[in-house]
Amino acid sequence: ARSTRLISILRMAQGSFVSPLVLAILSLAFEGALASPPSHDTSMISSAEGHAFDQLGSFLQIKQPRLPYVPVKHLKGCRSVSPDFGPHPNEGALKGLGQHLQVAMEVSCTNFFMRCAYAKKDFGLLAAAIAGGLLHATSLMHDQGLLVQGIIAGASKVHQEGINTRVEQQEEDAPVKCSALPERSIQLKELRESIRTHFQAFQATPIQVRNSKSLPDGIALAFCDQIGDTGNSPCNDVMSKAIRSHYDPPMLADVGSTDA
């Protein structure tokens, strides 16, 4: 009976627009629950299961913002996904930079470009696309270059840690194999443009993004989540520290900009 109830909770999550990371955490938690010895205290079991349903129900009821633009999917056969801005969907594109970066890639299917580039150790592609999409202003070319160096260093160190490095892992759920993706220059252009379009639509200017204290951690969050990290590895810390070691610019004024 306990297993049936737990499976019901998991199916409830799978039928929603819960991110793969949340599903993975739920699955691991339920595996542990099913493996544990059954308790004779049925009231405790019922209370725990009721709490799980309540928590999941609250999560699923979080209203996600609608996209203020129509995303372009850059891979044939890529299924449409609803934007998932996480448990705090109204933080905005600056404070919630990591979730917004993920949404920008997911709704355009360019997340597979980043994932395959990581597995194939083409760190320059993913770094140039992310930095170029976020800091696309002409006046920020120097900052963009520093950010590229930081992302390359971080992705390289994460790969050296052996975190989901196989091509087969990064091809999971992809409509095509990594070897069948468009040529490199097209991937770079379309990933960069997808990110730029998203942040422009949410009125986050390049200088605001540049000045955001959430930038290193946000990029780390988006990168690690997309390559399938479940939070049990040093991925986020490694990537964030590598970015900060290369990219720590002074604040710039952004006269007339809007909050995001």
TADAWO-V362483 format. One record per residue. RES is the residue in one letter. OMEGA is omega in degrees with one decimal (999 if undefined). Layout:
BEGIN
res=<RES;RES>
omega=<OMEGA;OMEGA>
END
This chain:
BEGIN
res=<A;R;S;T;R;L;I;S;I;L;R;M;A;Q;G;S;F;V;S;P;L;V;L;A;I;L;S;L;A;F;E;G;A;L;A;S;P;P;S;H;D;T;S;M;I;S;S;A;E;G;H;A;F;D;Q;L;G;S;F;L;Q;I;K;Q;P;R;L;P;Y;V;P;V;K;H;L;K;G;C;R;S;V;S;P;D;F;G;P;H;P;N;E;G;A;L;K;G;L;G;Q;H;L;Q;V;A;M;E;V;S;C;T;N;F;F;M;R;C;A;Y;A;K;K;D;F;G;L;L;A;A;A;I;A;G;G;L;L;H;A;T;S;L;M;H;D;Q;G;L;L;V;Q;G;I;I;A;G;A;S;K;V;H;Q;E;G;I;N;T;R;V;E;Q;Q;E;E;D;A;P;V;K;C;S;A;L;P;E;R;S;I;Q;L;K;E;L;R;E;S;I;R;T;H;F;Q;A;F;Q;A;T;P;I;Q;V;R;N;S;K;S;L;P;D;G;I;A;L;A;F;C;D;Q;I;G;D;T;G;N;S;P;C;N;D;V;M;S;K;A;I;R;S;H;Y;D;P;P;M;L;A;D;V;G;S;T;D;A>
omega=<-179.7;-178.7;-180.0;-179.8;179.8;178.4;178.4;178.4;-178.5;179.0;177.2;178.6;-178.3;180.0;-179.4;178.8;178.5;-177.9;177.8;-179.9;179.7;178.5;179.9;179.6;178.4;-178.6;179.9;179.6;-178.0;176.9;178.6;-179.8;-179.5;-178.1;-177.9;-179.9;179.4;179.8;177.2;178.8;-176.1;179.7;179.1;179.2;-178.8;179.5;-179.4;-179.1;178.0;178.1;179.5;177.8;-178.9;-179.2;-179.8;179.5;178.6;-179.5;-175.7;-178.1;178.9;-177.7;-179.2;178.6;174.3;178.0;178.1;177.9;177.5;-177.3;176.3;177.7;-172.9;175.0;176.8;179.5;-179.8;-177.1;177.5;177.9;174.8;-179.7;178.8;-178.2;175.7;-174.6;178.5;-170.0;-175.9;179.7;-176.2;-173.3;178.8;178.1;178.5;-173.3;-177.9;179.4;179.8;177.7;177.2;-179.5;179.7;-179.0;-175.3;-176.0;178.3;-178.0;178.4;175.1;178.3;174.2;-179.3;-178.0;-179.8;178.0;178.2;-178.1;-178.5;177.9;173.9;-174.7;178.4;179.6;-176.2;-178.8;-179.5;-179.4;-179.1;-179.0;-179.8;178.4;-177.7;-176.1;-170.9;-179.8;-179.4;-177.9;-175.3;-177.3;179.4;178.7;179.2;178.9;177.6;179.4;176.6;-180.0;-179.4;-179.6;176.8;-179.6;-179.2;-179.4;178.5;-179.9;176.6;178.9;178.6;176.2;179.0;-176.4;176.4;-173.5;-175.3;178.8;-178.6;178.4;-177.7;176.2;-178.9;-179.4;179.1;179.2;178.8;175.8;178.5;-179.2;-177.9;178.8;176.8;-179.5;-169.8;-177.2;178.8;177.1;-179.4;-177.5;-174.1;176.0;179.2;-177.9;179.2;178.7;179.9;-179.3;-177.9;-175.9;173.7;-178.8;178.3;172.6;173.3;-176.5;178.3;-179.6;175.4;178.5;178.7;-177.1;-173.9;176.0;-179.1;-172.4;-178.3;-179.2;179.9;177.5;179.4;179.4;-178.2;-179.2;-175.8;177.3;-175.8;179.3;173.0;177.8;-176.9;179.8;-179.3;-179.5;178.5;-173.5;-176.3;-179.0;-179.0;-178.2;-178.1;-179.7;179.4;178.9;-178.2;-179.1;179.5;-169.6;178.3;-173.9;174.5;-179.9;174.6;176.0;178.8;-173.6;175.0;-179.0;178.7;176.4;179.0;999>
END
